[in-house]
Amino acid sequence: MANAQATTNTQFLNVPGGQLAYDVVGPADGPLVIALPGMGDLRQSYRFLAPRLADAGYRVVSVDLRGQGESSTAWDSYQPEATGADILALIEHLGGPAVLVATSFSPSAAAWAAAQAPARVAGLVLLSMFTDNPPMNPMMRLVSGQVMSRRALWLMYYKSLFATVPDDFASYRELVKRSFGRTGMAAVRAMGEADKTEANKALARVQVPTLVMYGSKDPDFPDPAAQAKRAQELLPHATVRLVDGVKHYPATEAPDVVAPATLQLLKEAFGA
């Protein structure tokens, strides 16, 4: 079983504006899967899912988003399109095509990349995807800004996004906390305030095999079932599922549910 610790085989890719940190598990000649965490999180968020996919023969690359984890700081943009460009650069560097697994902030970037370069993206697994900018009144925006700017408040909020925390949650949260000591909170706030409208327009052009999953108790959506319905309307060819009893991080909280569904998507995407 994976546990929450710093990854020792970190690799780096230089892209315009900075450097991305990533690690690889699985056979070197396996079909490529790139896993993208959400804002305020680390690539180790896939510590339970990645080994399951690697054991099935896939080459799984988990990457820290710009400004987070071991990736460099002080980027000029944290828009989903910028993250999408990072994804495409990573696929070109590693040799694709790739299936993209993305959580929370990252699905907008993954969809943009799939629409921008369909030959490089073979499929999508979109977890807790925001199909629209979250509506906020002035008070909610003020509170949200404080949470995204203060490490202690973010770590409290982060825990609230799990219905059941994994056994290693305390050590993993400490890893996230130490990461913020290096990177600060600028990337979190910038991603939280990023406008997803243009990137999400790419959903209409996505034609690759797609799996969308939401936790049935996800507090980031007023009605997770309605959110899943909205995703199905935007991606009519996709398989859309609710994971019962789970909040915002299905890959961490319910890997035994997410892994089989993802493996089925991978077989479809890679024609295996």
Buried (B, 14 or more C-beta within 10 A) or exposed (E): EBEBEEBEEBBBBEBEBBBBBBBBBBEEEBBBBBBBBBBBBBBBBBBBBBBBBBEBBBBBBBBBBBBBBBBBBEBEEBBBBBBBBBBBBBBEBBEBBBBBBBBBBBBBBBBBBBBBBBEBBBBBBBBBBBBEEEEEEEEEEEEBBEBBBBBEBBBEBBEEBBBEBBEBBEEBBEBBBEBBEEBBBBBBBBBBEBEBEEBBBBBEEBEBBBBBBBBBBBEBBEEBEEBBEBBBEBBEEBBBBBBEEBBBBBBBBBBEBBBEBBBEBBBBBBEE
